[in-house]
Amino acid sequence: MANGQSATSIPLAAGLRQSMSDLGEFSVFSWNAAVGTIRELGKPRLWRLLMPEMMEVGYRSLPVILITGAFVGMVLAVQAIEQFRAVGLEERMGAVVNISVVRELGPVLAGIMLAGRVGGALTAELGTMKVTEQIDALRSMGVDPVRYLVVPRVLACFLLTPILTLYANLTGSMGGWFISVIQRGVDNGPYWEFTRSAVDNFDVLSGVLKAFFFGAALGLISCYKGFNCRPGAEGVGRACTEAFVTSFMAILTLDYFLAEALQTISIRLYGFRTFL
């Protein structure tokens, strides 16, 4: 029995040590990226490198963000409208749909969609450079690969995820309005009046603040996985999968802690508010 327990504890201890080692390496990588970003700000080279990444992260991700946001708002309205109508509160659908989209679903789904679309591409690109020794070639020429490769990509994710979140919020709100007002016949005036009374600037800003954290997290995780992928095509593919799964988990974890903190701040500043 003792031998069985010790044999089981060995892989667990090894896995824990490896996890702590990976966390330490990621922390150092993130610190180097943050320092590199501060040093590169204001330099013309950064903006030359940043523009293509902003095009990839922002413009080319916009269609999927708009479609995702719209259908999320529509699904919310479809699921809730009959329940609210049964108790005579269908005019408050706007408050429910829009507060859900602005506070939670907009930033979270925008972050997850970017983790799948952009995060995988970043990991594959940097992983291929790692496997073909292009990153080592940059080091041999005296170029810091973190400042040259990582900083523009992370900065693009950090800056554009909040903007894409606002687009997701907009289309989510319009999707909920379409189902509630156009399809199900809720009065347009009260719908938007209850929305205006329920959703304030703090709610919108809290979603945007979350998006900054989500963008930084998915950018750093994707670049780190690309820089540390195993050799070969299998290593690159596995790194892409790990980048998405880790980014997904990080976004949900950050969302919980940020929601707790922002909810506490909201109650302290404005008191408890109900929208029903």
LINRA-V946946 format. One record per residue. N is the residue number from 1. RES is the residue in three letters. PSI is psi in whole degrees, 0 to 359 (none if undefined). OMEGA is omega in radians with two decimals (none if undefined). NEAR is the number of other ideal C-beta (glycine too) atoms within 10 Angstrom. Layout:
# LINRA-V946946
N,RES,PSI,OMEGA,NEAR ; N,RES,PSI,OMEGA,NEAR
This chain:
# LINRA-V946946
1,MET,316,3.14,5 ; 2,ALA,320,3.12,6 ; 3,ASN,321,3.10,7 ; 4,GLY,319,3.12,8 ; 5,GLN,318,-3.14,9 ; 6,SER,323,3.11,9 ; 7,ALA,326,3.11,9 ; 8,THR,324,-3.09,10 ; 9,SER,336,-3.11,10 ; 10,ILE,308,3.10,10 ; 11,PRO,325,3.11,9 ; 12,LEU,317,3.12,9 ; 13,ALA,320,3.12,10 ; 14,ALA,319,3.11,10 ; 15,GLY,321,3.11,10 ; 16,LEU,318,3.11,10 ; 17,ARG,319,3.13,10 ; 18,GLN,319,3.12,10 ; 19,SER,317,3.11,10 ; 20,MET,322,3.09,10 ; 21,SER,317,3.11,10 ; 22,ASP,320,3.12,13 ; 23,LEU,319,3.11,10 ; 24,GLY,317,3.12,10 ; 25,GLU,320,3.12,13 ; 26,PHE,322,3.12,16 ; 27,SER,316,3.10,10 ; 28,VAL,318,3.12,11 ; 29,PHE,315,3.13,18 ; 30,SER,320,3.10,18 ; 31,TRP,315,3.12,11 ; 32,ASN,322,3.10,15 ; 33,ALA,319,3.13,22 ; 34,ALA,315,3.11,14 ; 35,VAL,317,3.11,13 ; 36,GLY,322,3.12,22 ; 37,THR,316,-3.14,18 ; 38,ILE,319,-3.11,10 ; 39,ARG,331,-3.09,13 ; 40,GLU,342,-3.10,19 ; 41,LEU,133,3.13,11 ; 42,GLY,349,3.13,8 ; 43,LYS,137,-3.13,11 ; 44,PRO,328,-3.12,7 ; 45,ARG,322,-3.13,11 ; 46,LEU,316,-3.08,19 ; 47,TRP,329,3.05,13 ; 48,ARG,321,3.12,10 ; 49,LEU,333,-3.04,19 ; 50,LEU,325,-3.04,18 ; 51,MET,312,3.10,12 ; 52,PRO,324,3.13,12 ; 53,GLU,323,3.09,21 ; 54,MET,325,3.06,18 ; 55,MET,317,-3.12,13 ; 56,GLU,314,-3.08,18 ; 57,VAL,319,-3.01,30 ; 58,GLY,290,-3.00,20 ; 59,TYR,315,-3.06,10 ; 60,ARG,346,3.07,12 ; 61,SER,350,-3.02,20 ; 62,LEU,315,-3.11,15 ; 63,PRO,315,-3.11,9 ; 64,VAL,327,3.10,16 ; 65,ILE,317,3.14,24 ; 66,LEU,315,-3.13,17 ; 67,ILE,316,3.13,14 ; 68,THR,313,-3.13,21 ; 69,GLY,317,-3.10,28 ; 70,ALA,313,-3.07,19 ; 71,PHE,333,3.04,14 ; 72,VAL,314,3.09,22 ; 73,GLY,321,3.13,29 ; 74,MET,319,3.13,21 ; 75,VAL,319,3.09,16 ; 76,LEU,314,-3.12,22 ; 77,ALA,318,3.14,25 ; 78,VAL,318,-3.09,15 ; 79,GLN,329,-2.99,11 ; 80,ALA,337,-2.94,20 ; 81,ILE,317,-3.08,21 ; 82,GLU,324,3.08,10 ; 83,GLN,318,3.14,12 ; 84,PHE,324,3.13,19 ; 85,ARG,328,-3.13,15 ; 86,ALA,333,3.13,9 ; 87,VAL,12,3.06,9 ; 88,GLY,26,-3.10,8 ; 89,LEU,24,-3.05,15 ; 90,GLU,335,3.12,21 ; 91,GLU,344,3.11,19 ; 92,ARG,9,3.11,22 ; 93,MET,322,-3.13,27 ; 94,GLY,319,3.13,28 ; 95,ALA,316,-3.09,22 ; 96,VAL,310,-3.09,23 ; 97,VAL,312,-3.02,31 ; 98,ASN,324,3.11,28 ; 99,ILE,325,3.10,18 ; 100,SER,317,-3.13,17 ; 101,VAL,313,-3.03,28 ; 102,VAL,318,-3.08,27 ; 103,ARG,317,-2.94,23 ; 104,GLU,299,-2.92,15 ; 105,LEU,323,3.13,22 ; 106,GLY,301,-3.14,32 ; 107,PRO,321,-3.10,32 ; 108,VAL,312,-3.11,23 ; 109,LEU,325,3.05,20 ; 110,ALA,316,3.12,32 ; 111,GLY,318,-3.13,30 ; 112,ILE,318,3.11,19 ; 113,MET,322,3.09,19 ; 114,LEU,324,3.09,29 ; 115,ALA,322,3.12,29 ; 116,GLY,316,-3.06,17 ; 117,ARG,308,-3.05,17 ; 118,VAL,317,-3.09,27 ; 119,GLY,317,3.11,30 ; 120,GLY,320,3.13,21 ; 121,ALA,318,3.11,18 ; 122,LEU,315,-3.13,29 ; 123,THR,316,-3.13,28 ; 124,ALA,319,-3.13,19 ; 125,GLU,309,-3.12,17 ; 126,LEU,326,3.09,27 ; 127,GLY,319,3.08,28 ; 128,THR,320,3.08,15 ; 129,MET,324,3.09,19 ; 130,LYS,313,-3.10,22 ; 131,VAL,321,-3.13,18 ; 132,THR,9,3.04,11 ; 133,GLU,23,3.07,11 ; 134,GLN,326,3.11,13 ; 135,ILE,319,3.07,20 ; 136,ASP,325,3.10,12 ; 137,ALA,322,3.08,12 ; 138,LEU,317,3.12,17 ; 139,ARG,319,-3.12,11 ; 140,SER,336,3.09,9 ; 141,MET,4,3.10,7 ; 142,GLY,16,3.13,6 ; 143,VAL,131,3.08,13 ; 144,ASP,111,-3.08,15 ; 145,PRO,334,3.11,19 ; 146,VAL,314,-3.13,20 ; 147,ARG,330,-3.09,21 ; 148,TYR,323,-3.04,16 ; 149,LEU,320,-3.00,23 ; 150,VAL,314,-3.03,26 ; 151,VAL,311,3.14,28 ; 152,PRO,324,-3.10,24 ; 153,ARG,315,3.12,28 ; 154,VAL,319,-3.13,28 ; 155,LEU,322,3.10,24 ; 156,ALA,316,3.09,24 ; 157,CYS,318,-3.11,30 ; 158,PHE,319,-3.05,21 ; 159,LEU,327,-2.98,18 ; 160,LEU,339,3.09,25 ; 161,THR,317,3.07,30 ; 162,PRO,322,3.14,20 ; 163,ILE,317,3.09,18 ; 164,LEU,328,3.07,28 ; 165,THR,320,3.10,30 ; 166,LEU,322,3.07,18 ; 167,TYR,318,3.09,18 ; 168,ALA,320,3.09,32 ; 169,ASN,316,-3.10,26 ; 170,LEU,309,-3.10,17 ; 171,THR,329,3.06,21 ; 172,GLY,318,3.10,30 ; 173,SER,318,3.14,22 ; 174,MET,326,3.08,14 ; 175,GLY,316,3.08,23 ; 176,GLY,321,3.09,29 ; 177,TRP,318,-3.11,23 ; 178,PHE,314,-3.12,15 ; 179,ILE,315,-3.03,21 ; 180,SER,312,-3.01,28 ; 181,VAL,309,-3.04,18 ; 182,ILE,312,-3.07,10 ; 183,GLN,316,-2.98,13 ; 184,ARG,0,2.96,16 ; 185,GLY,21,3.05,11 ; 186,VAL,142,3.14,22 ; 187,ASP,131,-3.06,12 ; 188,ASN,317,-3.09,14 ; 189,GLY,303,3.10,10 ; 190,PRO,327,3.12,14 ; 191,TYR,309,-3.11,22 ; 192,TRP,333,3.10,17 ; 193,GLU,315,3.09,15 ; 194,PHE,328,3.06,20 ; 195,THR,314,-3.13,22 ; 196,ARG,322,-3.12,12 ; 197,SER,336,-3.08,13 ; 198,ALA,322,-3.05,20 ; 199,VAL,119,3.11,21 ; 200,ASP,183,-3.07,14 ; 201,ASN,325,-3.13,7 ; 202,PHE,321,3.13,15 ; 203,ASP,315,3.13,19 ; 204,VAL,315,-3.12,17 ; 205,LEU,327,3.11,13 ; 206,SER,321,3.07,21 ; 207,GLY,320,3.11,25 ; 208,VAL,320,3.10,18 ; 209,LEU,316,3.08,16 ; 210,LYS,319,-3.10,26 ; 211,ALA,326,3.06,27 ; 212,PHE,314,3.13,17 ; 213,PHE,318,-3.13,20 ; 214,PHE,317,-3.14,29 ; 215,GLY,317,3.10,30 ; 216,ALA,319,-3.11,21 ; 217,ALA,311,-3.09,25 ; 218,LEU,326,3.09,30 ; 219,GLY,313,-3.14,31 ; 220,LEU,316,-3.12,22 ; 221,ILE,316,-3.12,28 ; 222,SER,316,3.13,33 ; 223,CYS,321,3.12,27 ; 224,TYR,315,3.13,25 ; 225,LYS,323,3.10,29 ; 226,GLY,321,3.14,29 ; 227,PHE,337,-3.03,20 ; 228,ASN,25,-3.13,17 ; 229,CYS,159,3.12,25 ; 230,ARG,161,-3.11,13 ; 231,PRO,153,3.02,11 ; 232,GLY,169,3.14,10 ; 233,ALA,324,3.12,10 ; 234,GLU,320,3.12,10 ; 235,GLY,320,3.11,15 ; 236,VAL,316,3.12,21 ; 237,GLY,318,3.13,16 ; 238,ARG,323,3.11,16 ; 239,ALA,321,3.11,26 ; 240,CYS,317,3.11,22 ; 241,THR,315,3.13,12 ; 242,GLU,323,3.14,17 ; 243,ALA,316,-3.13,28 ; 244,PHE,313,-3.10,21 ; 245,VAL,316,-3.14,13 ; 246,THR,319,3.11,20 ; 247,SER,318,3.11,27 ; 248,PHE,312,-3.13,18 ; 249,MET,321,-3.14,13 ; 250,ALA,320,3.14,19 ; 251,ILE,315,3.14,25 ; 252,LEU,321,3.12,13 ; 253,THR,313,3.10,11 ; 254,LEU,322,-3.13,18 ; 255,ASP,320,3.14,18 ; 256,TYR,308,-3.08,9 ; 257,PHE,321,3.10,10 ; 258,LEU,323,3.10,18 ; 259,ALA,318,3.10,15 ; 260,GLU,312,-3.10,10 ; 261,ALA,315,-3.10,12 ; 262,LEU,326,3.07,18 ; 263,GLN,319,3.09,13 ; 264,THR,316,3.13,10 ; 265,ILE,318,-3.13,12 ; 266,SER,317,-3.14,17 ; 267,ILE,321,3.13,11 ; 268,ARG,325,-3.10,8 ; 269,LEU,317,-2.98,8 ; 270,TYR,354,-3.05,10 ; 271,GLY,174,3.14,7 ; 272,PHE,130,3.14,7 ; 273,ARG,139,3.06,13 ; 274,THR,144,3.13,6 ; 275,PHE,13,3.07,14 ; 276,LEU,none,none,10
